[in-house]
């Protein structure tokens, strides 16, 4: 009896490790190519083919949050003019 949503099986340990490895390689590429993310297209494709779609969305949001937090803590965050006026 399959109790998982939509009949989707949870990824195995091997599949999870492949997903995380692809994510880490992609993120490393993005960190090394901050000016030109297009250099990471192959790694992005690998990341997308290795991970469930919901995980990709989560990891993309997580990376955005971590980068924002990093800038904020370093004092590099500049609020927009609209934010400053309110």
C-alpha positions, -999 to 999 in steps of 0.1 A, spaced: 0 0 0 15 33 -11 8 61 14 31 87 -2 14 117 -19 5 112 -56 21 78 -55 56 93 -55 82 73 -36 106 91 -13 141 94 -28 165 66 -17 197 75 2 216 72 -30 192 95 -49 193 121 -20 231 120 -21 231 125 -59 208 154 -55 228 171 -27 260 165 -47 246 181 -78 233 210 -57 266 216 -41 285 215 -74 260 240 -89 262 263 -59 300 262 -60 299 272 -97 276 301 -89 299 313 -61 329 311 -85 310 328 -113 290 355 -96 292 378 -127 282 351 -152 258 324 -140 254 312 -176 287 293 -171 268 270 -147 240 259 -171 253 223 -173 255 220 -136 220 235 -133 207 208 -157 224 181 -136 209 196 -104 174 197 -120 177 161 -133 190 148 -99 164 163 -76 127 163 -71 111 196 -84 99 206 -49 135 202 -36 148 224 -64 123 252 -54 133 248 -18 170 249 -25 167 279 -48 148 298 -21 173 286 6 203 298 -15 186 333 -20 180 335 17 215 325 27 230 350 2 208 378 16 217 368 52 254 368 43 252 403 28 230 416 56 254 403 83 284 418 64 267 452 64 265 451 26 227 452 24 212 484 12 175 488 17 156 502 -14 146 538 -14 110 528 -11 118 509 21 137 538 36 108 562 29 82 542 47 
